[in-house]
Amino acid sequence: MAASKTKRMVRGRELMSHGLIHPFTKALYLKTAEGNIRVTDGDLEGLFRLDGSWIEGELRECDPQLCGWVGGPIIENHRVGKVKHK
């Protein structure tokens, strides 16, 4: 399945729609067009690498596991059957 090209506005920026809200902190984790992770927690925002290391911004800590989930490759689920196209 191809990734959606849908984009949305977050705080005046256009970002890809691939993201998750952290279940405990409620921070928003979004993958940027460059492949990094932008984390928004209330009024604080930071930019992180896929391993959770800080790049820039006021927010200097994040959940590295969630960065990996948001930024990692989209892979096929082994529990879903394969469909053959003719």
N, C-alpha and C positions, 0 to 999 in steps of 0.2 A: 504494500500500500504506500503510495507517495505521500510525503508530508504536505500538509496544508500550507498554502501560500498566504493565508489570512494573516493580516497584521492588525494591531490595535494600538491605541494611544495610552501611554502610562506616564503621568506627570509631564505631558508635553513632548514626550519622545515616542518615536515609532519603534516598536520592538516586535520581535517575532512572538507568536502566540504560544510557543512551547514554554510552559512554566508550571510551577507547583506552589502551593501555599504550605508553609511548614505547619505540621499538625499541632505543635506546642506553642511556638512563638508567633504564629500567624504571619511571619515575614513572607514576602513574595519573592520567589526565585525564578528569574527569566533568563533564557539563553539569548545573548545578543547576536547580531549578524556576524560579528567577528569570532564567535564561538566561546566567549567568556560568559560568566554568570553575573547578572546584576541583581543584587539583593536589596529590597526595600522593606524596611521595618519602621513603620510609623513615619516620622520625618527624616530618618536616617537612611542613607543609601551608600552602597559600596559595590565595587567591581572586583570579582574574584576569578581565579583560574579554575579549571575543572577539578583540580585537587583541593580546592578551598583556600589556596594561598591568596593573600590580599594583593590587589593591584593599585587601587585608588579609592578615595571616598571617605566620608565621615565614619561609616560603619566599617569596622576593622575585623570583625569576627563573624563567622557563618558556620553552617553545618556542612562539612566537606562531603559527607555521604550524599546529601541532597544535591549538592553541586554536581556530583558525578551522575546522579540519576537524571537531572535536568539536561546536562550537557553531553551525556554519553550517547553512544550510537543507538539508533532505533533498530531493534533486532526482531526477528520473527519469533513468535511464541511457539514453543514446541508442542503445546497442547491444542493448537488450532490446526485442523487438517489443511493440507495443501490443495489448492484448486488448480487444475490444469486448464490452460487456455488453448483453444484450437486456433 
